Amino acid sequence: MAEAVHPRGTKPRRRLSGRNIMLYGTLLVFSLYYILPLWVMVMTSLKGMPEVRLGNIFAPPVEITFEPWVKAWAEACTGLNCDGLSRGFWNSVRILIPSVILSIIVASVNGYALVNWRFKGSDVFFTILIFGSFIPYQVMLYPIVILLREMGLYGTLWGLVVVHTIFGMPILTLLFRNYFSSIPEELFKAARVDGAGFWGIYFRIMLPMSLPIFVVALILQVTGIWNDFLFGVVYTKPDLYPMTVQLNNIVNSVQGVKEYNVNMAATLLTGLVPLIIYFVSGKLFVRGIAAGAVKG
Amino acid sequence: MSYSIQVKDLKLDFGAVSVLKTLNIDVAEGEFIVLLGPSGCGKSTLLNCLAGLLDITDGEIWIKGKNVTWAEPSERGIGMVFQSYALYPQMTVRGNLSFGLKNARMPKEEIDKRVARAAEILQIEPLLDRKPAALSGGQRQRVAIGRALVRDVDVFLFDEPLSNLDAKLRSELRVEIKRLHSRLNNTMVYVTHDQIEALTLADRIAVMRGGIIQQLAAPQEIYNRPANLFVAGFIGSPSMNFLHGATVDNGRAFQFGETKIDLSGYDGGAVLDRPRAILGLRPEHLLIQTEAEPGRTLPAVVEIDEPMGADSLVWLVAGGTQMSVRVPVERRLAPGTRVHLKVDISKASIFDTESEKRV
């Protein structure tokens, strides 16, 4: 029989228990599952076409070439234009920046007013707003075409900005409302006794306390608007197509040889912006989501 | 007499629910008024109405001879201190103190002067450049008081300012608030559910329940002559002993079971004969003795005693009713001991069972 150990101090932990093997094994399998497609894409995008034709999709490139990336960015043809994804990229940027700024400004003021300056029917207003997020986009597609046409915005960049702002409203307002309602009401009351008005309280009290939720809104909107395809293709014209639409046109073109390496590079390029945003602000994002979710 | 605050027929409804029911209060200049009551009685709501943070349904509010019923909170000449301190977390203490003055577009020198004075009075000068997160609870509440102080107003409103502090700090700040009041001599309206705070601080206490003021009087008056059963039961710890019985012999005696207690010397109105009445006796107005005195004592049996340091609390049963009596701590009584309780009728209260009002 083993010598009886007299328990004292920190309890020893076994590293290689069956539990740990199961846990880390599962984690490993899942991470492989998610990383493999990315691996294939990156590798393929760095190969020349002859090497791609060999069909070893998991193998790293024998000869690394950035040719496909250059071609995807600057030379790939969509329709009559042969200046690659760069045109779509700049279109997307021009759509993204005003849409994100406008929608976040409007939604944050909405949320603030709904929490702190309740008016008759504010609950009804909020319910209707939230209800809007449950209606499928397709139902509203054509009516909005008519609306934009009547306003003279159809086919313009600003038309698309308006659409993005409106469709971001329900979820963003909900987000901001929940966050602001977690800020103690007494703070708001104290500011009123101190003589601050609607905008004074918004800018001087609420805004400085709300950085995390603004980051969350920023990420949601940047990824959502950047990844949007439907509105981009419906409400703009070919000159103004955002990057996603252009990517689709490059990848799905039926003329000539399928250039898998260029397609992969183009797809990676398109996904780069949301990826960067996630990596830069991931921590703030999680914190903000958690904060906004506390109160309903 | 000039009034600092006058509330005239104030009513407040939330939808169909009536929260405040026709309140009338006149507060004299420099008076310390405490609004006391259980949670949900409307005391904080009334304070919010005075501050202008809630729109009232009907009635008028006057502050310093001006009708401020429709005025914004910042225009009413009030300063307010909240339970959760409500300091602006992103500003330093100095920023917190000067925020309201900046909003009023006051010149910078004047702001600096007032902040310095408030910091001196509250002894928070070393903290001026710290953020609220770096302060203790007591320091935060000082800053919150300072925020009301710099406004240089005549009326201070306190909304349970000490409820978030621990017992020791609470009693310290309580004294400090009282000192502040005697130094500044401005009008203070103070909401609390703590009767010790109410009894120690107030010039007058307004005991509230269900949106109605039950009694508005000086602390001693409220303690000795509670207007009704609710006030009698709410004030005092442990609470008043209630004996259910009847008044007989043309209101000259109280019949409690077999025992008759002589009512001569009662401090109140005409007792009359009431088939159902309640005799209220505070624990410190009863005396435990071994021999019976007809008309002066009632028999009881000791259940337990609780020594509490300064004195001791004895729980007894008399005629099926549980009672408590305060005795010197040296006096230990074994459970089951038969004793007689001598009643000090001059300090007792008699309530009509139907109306619950003091006779």
Chai-1 contact restraints between the chains, C-beta under 6 A:
chainA,res_idxA,chainB,res_idxB,connection_type,confidence,min_distance_angstrom,max_distance_angstrom,comment,restraint_id
A,P184,B,S84,contact,1.0,0.0,6.0,A-B,restraint_1
A,E186,B,F82,contact,1.0,0.0,6.0,A-B,restraint_2
A,E186,B,S84,contact,1.0,0.0,6.0,A-B,restraint_3
A,E186,B,A86,contact,1.0,0.0,6.0,A-B,restraint_4
A,L187,B,A86,contact,1.0,0.0,6.0,A-B,restraint_5
A,K189,B,L53,contact,1.0,0.0,6.0,A-B,restraint_6
A,A190,B,A86,contact,1.0,0.0,6.0,A-B,restraint_7
A,R192,B,P73,contact,1.0,0.0,6.0,A-B,restraint_8
A,V193,B,P73,contact,1.0,0.0,6.0,A-B,restraint_9
A,V193,B,M80,contact,1.0,0.0,6.0,A-B,restraint_10
A,D194,B,F99,contact,1.0,0.0,6.0,A-B,restraint_11
A,D194,B,G100,contact,1.0,0.0,6.0,A-B,restraint_12
A,D194,B,N103,contact,1.0,0.0,6.0,A-B,restraint_13
A,G195,B,S74,contact,1.0,0.0,6.0,A-B,restraint_14
A,G195,B,G100,contact,1.0,0.0,6.0,A-B,restraint_15
A,G195,B,N103,contact,1.0,0.0,6.0,A-B,restraint_16
A,G195,B,A104,contact,1.0,0.0,6.0,A-B,restraint_17
A,A196,B,N103,contact,1.0,0.0,6.0,A-B,restraint_18
A,I205,B,Y88,contact,1.0,0.0,6.0,A-B,restraint_19
A,P208,B,Q90,contact,1.0,0.0,6.0,A-B,restraint_20
